[in-house]
Amino acid sequence: MHPEPSSPRAFTLFELLMAMALFTMAAVSLAEALNLISLTVSESIDDAEVRESLRATLLEVTRDTALTAETRETNPDEQGLYFRIEVDRVDLKNEDGQTLDNLFEVKVTALRQVRAGRDEVLDSATTLANPNLL
């Protein structure tokens, strides 16, 4: 008596469908994660660009030797980004009680034009400036 040779075991249709379903769920989850990472990186780059533009605008305003108290806005760029520049005279005294002349508080606010006529405030920075020191 010869033992019957065992036939090779094959996957059933149900097993193949289950494997495909698990693979599909894993692929969709991975695609979602990659999309979220991409959006986060894109937002981080946008935030960094806004902060750099804000810093450059603040530096440009404080280096102006003809600095005067005023409020003005720059023209929006292609993405609707613009800056509100507020310059106010500041009366401060030193340790000896003498008034510091020609001192200004400079505040630059980064804004973006959004739909419905409203503006979104993105960031702001404030510093003191004395145009005579440059």
C-alpha positions in Angstrom: 0.0 0.0 0.0 1.3 3.3 -1.1 0.3 6.3 0.8 -1.5 8.8 -1.4 0.7 11.8 -2.3 -0.5 14.9 -0.6 -1.9 17.5 -3.0 -0.4 21.0 -2.8 -2.5 23.3 -0.7 -3.8 26.3 -2.7 -5.4 29.5 -1.4 -9.1 29.6 -1.5 -11.0 32.5 -3.2 -12.1 33.7 0.2 -8.4 33.9 1.5 -7.4 35.8 -1.6 -10.2 38.3 -1.2 -9.3 38.8 2.4 -5.7 39.4 1.6 -6.7 41.9 -1.1 -9.0 43.8 1.3 -6.3 44.0 4.0 -3.8 45.3 1.4 -6.3 47.9 0.1 -6.9 49.1 3.7 -3.2 49.4 4.3 -2.6 51.3 1.0 -5.5 53.7 1.7 -4.2 54.4 5.2 -0.7 55.0 3.9 -2.0 57.4 1.2 -4.0 59.3 3.9 -0.8 59.6 6.1 1.3 60.8 3.2 -1.4 63.4 2.2 -1.5 64.7 5.8 2.3 64.9 5.9 2.3 66.8 2.6 -0.3 69.3 3.8 1.6 69.9 7.1 4.9 70.5 5.3 3.2 72.9 2.8 1.6 74.8 5.7 5.0 75.0 7.5 6.7 76.4 4.4 3.9 79.0 4.0 4.3 80.0 7.7 8.0 80.3 7.3 7.7 82.4 4.2 5.2 84.7 6.0 7.5 85.1 9.0 10.5 85.9 6.7 8.5 88.5 4.8 7.3 90.0 8.1 10.9 90.1 9.4 12.1 91.8 6.2 9.3 94.4 6.2 9.9 95.2 9.9 13.7 95.6 9.2 13.0 97.8 6.2 10.6 100.1 8.1 13.0 100.4 11.1 15.9 101.3 8.8 14.0 104.2 7.3 15.8 107.5 8.4 12.6 109.4 7.6 10.5 107.4 10.0 7.3 109.2 11.1 4.2 108.3 13.0 1.7 106.8 10.6 -0.4 103.7 9.7 -0.2 102.3 6.2 -0.6 99.1 4.3 1.3 97.4 1.6 -0.2 96.2 -1.6 -1.3 92.5 -1.5 0.8 90.0 -3.4 -0.4 87.1 -5.6 -1.5 85.1 -2.6 -3.3 88.1 -1.0 -0.6 88.6 1.6 0.0 92.2 2.7 1.3 94.1 5.8 -0.2 96.7 8.0 2.5 99.0 9.3 1.8 101.1 12.4 4.4 103.6 13.6 3.8 105.5 16.8 6.0 107.9 18.7 7.0 106.6 22.1 7.9 108.8 25.1 10.4 106.9 27.3 12.8 108.2 29.8 16.3 106.9 30.7 17.6 106.2 34.2 18.4 109.9 34.6 14.9 110.9 33.8 15.8 112.4 30.4 13.3 111.8 27.6 14.6 109.7 24.8 14.0 111.7 21.6 12.9 110.4 18.3 11.9 106.9 19.5 9.2 105.0 17.7 7.2 101.8 18.3 6.9 99.9 15.0 4.3 97.2 14.7 4.0 95.1 11.5 1.0 92.8 11.0 0.9 90.2 8.3 -2.6 89.8 6.8 -4.1 87.7 4.1 -7.2 88.6 2.1 -9.8 85.9 2.3 -13.3 85.6 0.8 -16.2 87.5 2.1 -14.2 90.8 2.4 -12.5 89.7 5.6 -8.8 89.6 6.3 -7.0 86.9 8.2 -4.3 88.0 10.7 -1.3 85.6 10.2 1.4 87.0 12.5 2.7 90.3 13.9 5.9 91.7 15.3 6.7 94.9 17.3 10.0 96.7 18.0 11.3 100.1 19.0 13.3 102.1 16.5 15.3 105.3 16.5 16.1 106.5 13.0 18.9 108.7 14.3 20.9 105.7 15.3 21.4 104.4 11.8 
